[in-house]
Amino acid sequence: MELGLKRKRALVTGASTGLGAATAMALATEGCELYINSRNEHKLRTAADKILDKTGIKPTLCVGDVSRAADIQRLDTEIDHVDILVTNTGGPPPGLFTDLPGEAWQEAGDLLLISAINLTRMVIDGMIRRKWGRLIYLTSVAVLQPIDDLILSNTYRAGVTGFCKTVSNTYAKYGITANCVCPGYTATERLAEIAASRAEKAGVPVEKIIEQFASAAPVGRIGKPEELAALITFLASDKAAFITGTSIPVDGGVRRSLI
Ligand SMILES: NC(=O)c1ccc[n+]([C@@H]2O[C@H](COP(=O)([O-])OP(=O)(O)OC[C@H]3O[C@@H](n4cnc5c(N)ncnc54)[C@H](OP(=O)(O)O)[C@@H]3O)[C@@H](O)[C@H]2O)c1
């Protein structure tokens, strides 16, 4: 399928590893010009080298912490224009409500919700002028079905979902779509951290927790980052112009509700 993404400019944040790196690779494979962001320049350069080797596309590195408004303001001066925005960061710490200090709430809000708002503010005027844009917010299946020991994620990603829906209504008339993608258990460093935390609390081997993740999904396995990236790439394309204001799980069927 020709997706029409050649020479579209995409910004993917949190793109040095995991789901963000897989997304950047998939968009480059379709010929997008890429800006990639994360905090650690060395990790980001390694990801960029892999993309260049595999696709011939040389991503522009945008080093910065998107939970800080000042870093996003600086990125704005380094980036020409963005047709496709994919917002992503690392996850907040796991924990139950009583496990988490007050500061963790401020930090998680800046990381998950305020970053998505500030990044949208950075790109929206240009998308309106060009009458084309794709806003894609990476959230989690925790939005569709909260996960007890991820209260920070459950709370702020719900905020991203409300923000996305509102933006999708307001700017659809300019050819801009806005959607959330909701990964289930997917094999990345983040998942390994969550598994380790649960294994320690439960006093069981980490492999047992990974098995539980896999068996929670009817497909009986953990997802691959490329599987989420494939959906994002489709949503970024012209073919997905009629899909907006929604949240789409990529979870192997973990969520059991009808819609
Ligand atoms: N994997 C799963 O099973 C799963 C399921 C549901 C939801 N999620 C969510 O999806 C997101 C991505 O997950 P992942 O598994 O790909 O995580 P990951 O492997 O830990 O990757 C996170 C990426 O974000 C970057 N990053 C972290 N904080 C950042 C910040 N403040 N500003 C800019 N970049 C930042 C990291 O690079 P630097 O260290 O260089 O900054 C890295 O490139 C997370 O929010 C996670 O909670 C994951």
The ligand as a MOL file (V3000), in Angstrom:
LIG
                    3D

  0  0  0     0  0            999 V3000
M  V30 BEGIN CTAB
M  V30 COUNTS 48 52 0 0 0
M  V30 BEGIN ATOM
M  V30 1 N 6.4410 -1.3600 26.6430 0
M  V30 2 C 5.2280 -1.5540 27.0920 0
M  V30 3 O 4.7960 -2.6910 27.3370 0
M  V30 4 C 4.3150 -0.3760 27.2980 0
M  V30 5 C 2.9400 -0.6290 27.5040 0
M  V30 6 C 2.0980 0.4480 27.6980 0
M  V30 7 C 2.6090 1.7400 27.7140 0
M  V30 8 N 3.9430 1.9460 27.5170 0 CHG=1
M  V30 9 C 4.4200 3.3140 27.5640 0
M  V30 10 O 4.9720 3.6630 26.3140 0
M  V30 11 C 6.0510 4.5840 26.5050 0
M  V30 12 C 7.2830 4.0640 25.8050 0
M  V30 13 O 7.5630 2.8130 26.3620 0
M  V30 14 P 8.8770 1.9860 26.0200 0
M  V30 15 O 8.5600 0.6350 26.5090 0
M  V30 16 O 9.2910 2.2030 24.6210 0 CHG=-1
M  V30 17 O 9.9170 2.7030 27.0150 0
M  V30 18 P 11.5070 2.7750 26.9750 0
M  V30 19 O 12.0760 1.5990 26.2780 0
M  V30 20 O 11.8900 3.0580 28.3920 0
M  V30 21 O 11.7950 4.0550 26.0780 0
M  V30 22 C 11.5000 5.3360 26.5180 0
M  V30 23 C 12.1170 6.3430 25.5620 0
M  V30 24 O 11.7710 7.6540 25.9860 0
M  V30 25 C 12.9500 8.4430 26.1730 0
M  V30 26 N 12.6130 9.3840 27.2330 0
M  V30 27 C 12.3400 9.0850 28.5310 0
M  V30 28 N 12.0280 10.1980 29.1890 0
M  V30 29 C 12.0960 11.2240 28.2930 0
M  V30 30 C 11.8990 12.6280 28.3830 0
M  V30 31 N 11.5480 13.1960 29.5370 0
M  V30 32 N 12.0740 13.3930 27.2830 0
M  V30 33 C 12.4300 12.8190 26.1110 0
M  V30 34 N 12.6490 11.5000 25.9700 0
M  V30 35 C 12.4770 10.7180 27.0510 0
M  V30 36 C 14.0490 7.4390 26.4530 0
M  V30 37 O 15.3380 7.8760 26.0610 0
M  V30 38 P 16.3390 8.7780 26.9580 0
M  V30 39 O 16.6410 7.9860 28.1870 0
M  V30 40 O 17.5060 9.0020 26.0520 0
M  V30 41 O 15.6130 10.0510 27.2370 0
M  V30 42 C 13.6300 6.3100 25.5090 0
M  V30 43 O 14.0240 6.6290 24.1860 0
M  V30 44 C 6.2300 4.7290 28.0170 0
M  V30 45 O 5.5770 5.8850 28.4500 0
M  V30 46 C 5.5500 3.5130 28.5580 0
M  V30 47 O 5.0540 3.7030 29.8610 0
M  V30 48 C 4.7910 0.9300 27.3010 0
M  V30 END ATOM
M  V30 BEGIN BOND
M  V30 1 1 1 2
M  V30 2 2 2 3
M  V30 3 1 2 4
M  V30 4 1 4 5
M  V30 5 2 4 48
M  V30 6 2 5 6
M  V30 7 1 6 7
M  V30 8 2 7 8
M  V30 9 1 8 9
M  V30 10 1 8 48
M  V30 11 1 9 10
M  V30 12 1 9 46
M  V30 13 1 10 11
M  V30 14 1 11 12
M  V30 15 1 11 44
M  V30 16 1 12 13
M  V30 17 1 13 14
M  V30 18 2 14 15
M  V30 19 1 14 16
M  V30 20 1 14 17
M  V30 21 1 17 18
M  V30 22 2 18 19
M  V30 23 1 18 20
M  V30 24 1 18 21
M  V30 25 1 21 22
M  V30 26 1 22 23
M  V30 27 1 23 24
M  V30 28 1 23 42
M  V30 29 1 24 25
M  V30 30 1 25 26
M  V30 31 1 25 36
M  V30 32 1 26 27
M  V30 33 1 26 35
M  V30 34 2 27 28
M  V30 35 1 28 29
M  V30 36 1 29 30
M  V30 37 2 29 35
M  V30 38 1 30 31
M  V30 39 2 30 32
M  V30 40 1 32 33
M  V30 41 2 33 34
M  V30 42 1 34 35
M  V30 43 1 36 37
M  V30 44 1 36 42
M  V30 45 1 37 38
M  V30 46 2 38 39
M  V30 47 1 38 40
M  V30 48 1 38 41
M  V30 49 1 42 43
M  V30 50 1 44 45
M  V30 51 1 44 46
M  V30 52 1 46 47
M  V30 END BOND
M  V30 END CTAB
M  END
